[in-house]
Amino acid sequence: MPFNGEKQFMGEDQPNDSDSSQLSESVASLSDCDCSRHSFTSNSSSKSSSPTSTSPPVVVLTYDEVMAAAGDLLNLTIAHKIAVNEDFELKKKPIPENSLVGHVKRIVHQAFWDHLESELNAEPPKYEHAIKLFEEIREILLSFLHNGGSWLRNQICEVLDTDLIRQQAEHSAVDIEGLASYIISTMGKLCAPVRDKDIQELKVTGNIVQVLRQIFHVLDLMNMDMVNFAIKTIRPLLQHQLVDYERTMFQEILEKTPGGLKQTTKWIRESLEEELLSLPETALTPGAEKTSKANLSPTLVLNNSYLKLLQWDYQKKVFPETLMTDEVRLQELAEKLNQLKITACLSLITNNMVGAITDSQPEVANRLKRISAVLLEGMNKRNFNLKEVLTSIGVQTCVEINKNLLERNLPTLGAEVQANLVGQFSSIEEEGNPIRSLIDKRIQLYLKSLLSLPSPPKCLPPVPGGLALIQQELEALGSQYASIVNLNKQVYGPFYANILRKLLFGEEATGKAEASSSDD
């Protein structure tokens, strides 16, 4: 099998469909992916209530049903990450050395290798633990071959035949160094090019116990390489079939968890209610409310729902079920966008107060932007004091501007101007700040225009005024955001359509639509 275009795994063929299926299961089990499953394991049901009950029935799911749904959701999340993220790969999470687990692991491992060394140095040498290690190494090497490499498979089984090694051990004729040399040579044939240096270091290591210890370390790295290579192999297949795969998997999850769209329905309903409130008062009279709902654009309601995701309270609110596979990515985009908003606010205030100074000096504006970005890093953390940081940015801004003015032999900013600038910077933190509200509206307008474009867009819409300093970052962020939304629409469009029909036209219209669909 070609590996990174440089080496071949001995005797291997390209993985078949069953291999890919098995891999996806193993990848899911290896991943430490963390995703919210609150609404998928809730006790609410989507079924109609009984005639004698005024509240929906409570459906109690068994432990196996909950775990099956959670497993399906994990597989769906992993498949989605592999398909949409070209850089996705599995990495082994190291155990902190100063932790209790790390301390215990280090002591136990060291005791094992010390015991092995004492056995090999005994007179006569004892080989029982060494033989068990060779048996484990043999199985690991064979696992790299999958269904191919028959000649190498036979060779590994012959050389690392534990029964034969035990017979040799009875006569103190085990060639430990020779077996280790063969293992290292075989690892060199099977490893990725990135491991060549690790293999070379194994060859020059003198102590046999240390060699065996390092062999296991490199085998562990090779195993992760193999999994990540297989991930790259199946990525094109997943990308080609992602929409159908995710939709089918999600439907299976819903069948196992009644009420599995509870949070998604709530998310869309909130957007619908906001749209109704924005209508003229005459449209909200009792007789006109039903007509107003029917006249609302489902696309507009759904797009406004998506816009809410970049202002989501990820600490308190449960995420819609249909977007759980992108929750982490959307949260990262929301955090970046918050930082860009503050930067744009600072730029607008600076331009309004000292624009005549900075307009002719673009390098000053860019330097102030970099300073703001550094100081605002981590602003979404709970212990981050935004007001204090904004004050610091204001002080630093005055210092930089005065420094530039001195270099040009111009008078520096007066104390009153500096105090006013710092005060306006610190006031951005206040809720309802007019400058912050203005920037937020303009960014929302830009993102809304992005969602109205066809996918993929031929060109990006113009950035509204006041956002020139963050234009490059905003366009990059907006493109990522629109890509996530457009893929989500493709996958979950039928589910959204059913929810919107129910919210806009009621149960009766939904039933008619479903009946018409079944007749077709």
N, C-alpha and C positions, 0 to 999 in steps of 0.2 A: 504494500500500500504506500503510495507516495506520501511523504511527510514534509510539509513546507517546501515542496518542490526540490528537495535535495537528497533525501534518503528514502529507502523503501523498507517497510517492515517485511522481514523475510517470509516469503510464501503466502502473504496475505492478499486477499481480494478486497475490492470495495465493499463496505458493509451493505447487506441487503436490507429489505424493509423490516424484516423481523428483528435484525440487529438494531436498527434505528429505534424500533418500538421499545426494545429492552433497554436501550441506552437512555431513552427519555425517562423511563421509570427509575433507573439508577441515578441519573442526574438529579431527579426530583428528591431522591432520598439523601443525596450528598449535600444539596444546597441548604444554606442557612437562611434562605429567603424568609423574610418576616412580613406577613400580610394580615390585614384585619379580616376576621371572619365573623364579626358580631352578628350581622343581619342574616347570614347563612345558617346560623345555629340558633336563631331565635325561635320562640314557641308560637309566634303568630302564624296564622294560616290564611291562604288566599281563597279557601273554600267558603261557600255561603253558610250562614249560621242556620241552626235548626229552627223550626217554627216556634218552639217553646223558649228559645233563648234570644235575648236582645243584644248579646255580644257575640263576636266571632268565637268559634270553638278553639280550644287550645290543643294543638297537635304536639304530642310528646314524642320526640325523636329518640331512638335508642342510641347508645354509645357508638355502635358499629355504623349506624346511618350517619351520625355526625362526623365520624372519622373518615368515612367513605367520601362524603361531600368535601371535607377539608382536604383530603388527598387529591381529589379531582381539581379543586381550586389551586392547589400547589402546583400540580402538573400544568395547568393552564397558565399560571403565572410564569413558570420556568420557560415554557414554550414561547410565550409572548416575548420574554426578555431576550431569548436566543434570536428570535426573528427580527426584532426591531433594533437591537443594539449590536452593531458589528464588533464592538470591543468586548462583548460579554464573554467571560470565562470564569471557571471555578478556581478558587484559590483556597488553600488550606489555611484556616484561621489559627495563628499561633496562640498557644496558651501563655498568658503572662507569667514570667519567671517568678515574680514576687507573690503570685497567688498561691493559695493552699493546694489547688489541683496541680499547678506547675511544680511546686515543691515536692509533693508526694510522687509525682511522675518521675522527676529527676532522681529521687532517692531509689525508687524501685528499679528503674532502668540501670542505674549505676550498680546496684547490688547484683542484678542479673549478669551484667558484663564482667564484673569482678569475679563472680562465681564461675563463669565460663573460663576466664583466664586461669583461675586456680586449678580447674579440672584439666586443662590442656598442659599446664606446667607440672602436673603431678607425675609421680613415677610409680607404675606406668601411667601414661596419659589416659584420661577418661573422655570419651567422645559422645556420650549420650545426648547432651544438650546441643553439641555441635551438629549432630546428625539431624536433630529436630529442626535446627536452623536451615540446614541444606534442603530438607524436605519442604519447608515453607518457601524458600527461595525458588525451588523447582516449580511449585504451583504458581507463584507470581509470574515467572518467566513464561510458563505455558499459557497463562491468561492473556499475555500480550499477543499471542498468535491467533486467537479466536479459532476459526474453522480451517485456516490454511497452515502453510509452513510445515508440511508433514515430515520432511526430512530433518528439519531442525528440531521439531517436536520429538522425533525418535532419538535424536542425538542427545537432547537434554535429559530424556528419561533414562538413557543408558548411562551417561556420565554421572548423573545425580540419583542413581538407583540406591535408595537407602538400605535395601536388603544387602546389596553388595558392599556398601560402606560399612555396615555392621559386621559383616564377615571379616573385612579388612581390619576393623577395630579390634576384633578378638585376637588378632595376631600382631597388633600395634603397627599396622602397615598402612594407615590412612595418610594420604598425601593432602593435608589440609591446604597447604600453599598452592598445590596444583589445582585442586577443586576451586579455590577462590580465584585463581588466574583464569580458569575456564569460564566462571560466572561473569567476571569482569569483561572478558572478551565477547561473550554472548550479549551482555548488556550494551556493549559498544555497537553491535549489529542492529539492535532493536531500538536504541534510544533516538530521540530527536537531536538535530545538530546542536541545539542550545545546551545539551548535556555532555558534549564531547569533552569540555574542560573538566567537568566533574569526574568523568570516567578516567581521564588522564591522571587526575590527582589520586584516584584509587590505586593506580599501578605503582606509584612511587611511595605509597605508605608502607612502612616496614612491619609494624606490629600486627599480627594476624587477627587479634581480637578487634583492634581498631579498624582493620580492613573490613571485617564482617559487619561491624557497626555502621560504617560509612556506606557499605553496600545496601543495607536496608534503607538508609536515608535517601540514597540516589534512586532506589527502586520506588520509593514513595513519590519522589518527584516525577519519575517516568510514568507512574500510574496516572497522576494528574495531567501530564502532557497528553497521554492517550485519550483521556476523557475530553479534554479541550479540543483535541484534533477531531474527535468524533462530532463534537458540537459544531465545529466549522463545516464538517461534511454534511450534516443534516440541515444546516441553516438555509441553503437555497430551497430545499424541499419545504421547509416550514414557511418560508417567505411566500412561496408559490401557493400554498394551500392554507395560509394563515386565517383568512376570513372565514372560510368554511369550517376549519378545525375549531377555531375559538367559538364560533356560534354553536356548533354541535356540542362541544364540551360544556358550554354554559347552559344549554338546554337540558343536558343530562343532570347538571347540578340543580337546576330548578325543579326537575322532577323528583329529586331526592329531598329537597328542602322547601316545603310549602311556605309561601310568603317570602320567597327569596328575592323579590324585587321591592321590598318595603322601602328601603332607603332611596332607591332610584325614583320611585313614585313620589316620595316626599320631596326630593330634590327638584323634580320637574314641576310639582304642584306649587312650590314656593316661587318659582319663576313665573308660572302662569298667573298667580295672584298678584305679583308685582306688575305684570303687564296690564292686568285689569284695572289696577289702581291708577295706572298712568293714563287711562282713557279719560275723555271728557266726562264731566259729571252726568250729563244727560244720558250717556251710554250705560250708566250704572243704576238706573231706575229699575224697580222690580220687573217690569215688563220687558225691558231692553237687555237685561243681564244675560239671558240665555242666547239672544241674538249676538251680543258682543263676544261671547265665548266662541260661537260658531265662526265669527268673522276674524278671529285671531289667527295669525299665521303660525302653524306648528313649527315651521323652520325657525321663525323668530323666537318662539318660546324656547326651543331646544338650544339655539345659539346663546341666548341669554343665560340658560342653565350652565352651559360650558364656561361662560365668562365668570360665573360665580366661583368656579374651581380655583381661580387665581387669587381669590380673596377668602378662601376657605379657612375656617378655624380648625386646623388639623389636630389640635390638642383636645378639643371638646366635642366636635361633630363627627358622626360616623360617615364614612365616605360611601357614595353610591356603589352598589355591587358591580355594576357594569364597567366601572372605572378602576377597580381594585388593582388590576394588572399594571396600571400606569400611575398609581397613587404616589409612589416615591418620586417618579420623574416630574409629576405635576407639582408636588410640594417643593422640589428643588427649583423649578421654574418660578413658582410663587415667591420664594425667598429671594431669588435673583431680581425679580421684578420689583419687590419692595425696596431693595437697595437702589435700583435704577430710578425709582420714583423720587427718593430722597435726593439723589445726585442731581436730578433734573430740577428739583425745587431750589437747591442751593445755587445752581447755575443761573436760574431765572432771577433770584434775588440779587446775585452778584452783578448780573448784567443791568438790572434796573438801577442799582446804586452806583456802580463804578464801571459801567459799560464803556464809557469813553476811554477808560484806561486799558481795559482788557481786550477790547475789540481789535485793536491794532497789534496785540501781542497774543496770538493763538497758543504759543507755547506755555504762557502763564495759565490759560484756561485748562489746557491739558494736564498741567502739573497739579492744579487744584483738583481736577477730576481724579487723578491717581491718589492724591492724599485722602480725598473723601472715600474712595473705594477701600483703601487700607483700613481707615478708622471705622468704617461701617461694617467691616467683616464680622460676621456672627451676630448681626443686629436682630436676628429672629430668635435668639436664645432668650430664655426667660429672665436671666440675671443681667441682660444687657440694658444699660442705662442710656437710652437714646438721647435724652435731653442733655445729659452731661457730655456725651460725645459730640453732639451738634454744637455745643458751646466751644469745645476744643477745636472743632473744624473751623468755626468762625474766627477764633483767635489765630489759628494757623494761616487762614486765608488773608487776614490783615497783615501778618508777618510777610507772607510771600508777595503780596501786592506792594507793600512798602519797600521791600528789598528790590523789586523790579523798578520802582520809581526812583530810588536812590541811584541805581545803575545808570539811569537815563538823566540824572541830574534834575529831577522833577520833585516838587514838594510832596511829602508823604500825606497819608490820610490823617485828618484831624481826629482827636479823641472822640468827639461827638459822633462822627461818621462811623468810626470803628465800633463804638458801643451800640449804635443803631444796627450795624451789620450783624454783630454777634447776637443781639437780641432777636432779630428777625430769623436768624438761623435756628436758635433754640426754640422759637415759637412754632416751628414746623411740627414738633412733636405733639402739639395740642390738637385734640379732636375738633374737626370743623375748620381747621386752618384754611383760609381761602386759597392760598397758593397751592397747598397740597391737594385741595379739592379740584382746582383747575387742572393740575397736572394729571390727576387720577382720571378725570373725565376725558382728557385728550388721549391718554393711553388706552382707555376703554374704547374710545371711538376708533383708534387705530386697530386694535385687536378685533373689534366687531367687523371692520371692513375686511380684515384678513379672512374671517370665517365665511364671508359672503362670496369669496373668490372660488373659481373652479379648482379642483385638485388634479394634478399639481398646477399652481398658478403660473401664468406666463410672465408676470412681473409683480413686484410688491407695490402696494398702495403708497402714496406719499405720506411721509411722517408729518403730523400736525406741528404747528409752530410752537416754539419753546422747548422742543425735544431734540434739537440739532446736536447737542453735546452727547446724547446717548443714542443717536440714530443707529450706529453700527450694531451696538449691543441689543437694542430693541428689535431690530430687524432679524437678528440671529435668533433671539428668544421667541419672537413671534412665529418664525418659520418652524421651529421645533414644536411650539404649542399647536399650530395649525395642523402639522403632520399627525400629532397624537389625536386631535379631535376628528380629523377626516378618516383615519383608520378606525376609530371608535364608532363613527357613524356607519361605516360599511359593515362592521361586525354586528353591532347591536341595533341597527336601524329597525328591524321588525319588532323588537321588544319595545323600543321607544314609540313606534307607531301605535301599538296596542294600548300603551299607557296614555298617550295623547288622545286617542279616540275616546277612551273612557272618561278622561278629565274634561274634554271639550264637548262631547256629545252624550255622555252618560252611558249607563249600563245597557239600555235598550239598543242604542246605535251600535255599541260594541258587539252585542249578541247578533244583530243583523249582519254586521260585517263578517263575523266569524262563520255564520251560517252560509253566507254567500261564498266565502272562501272555501268551505268544505264542499259546497255543491260543485264548484269548479274542479 
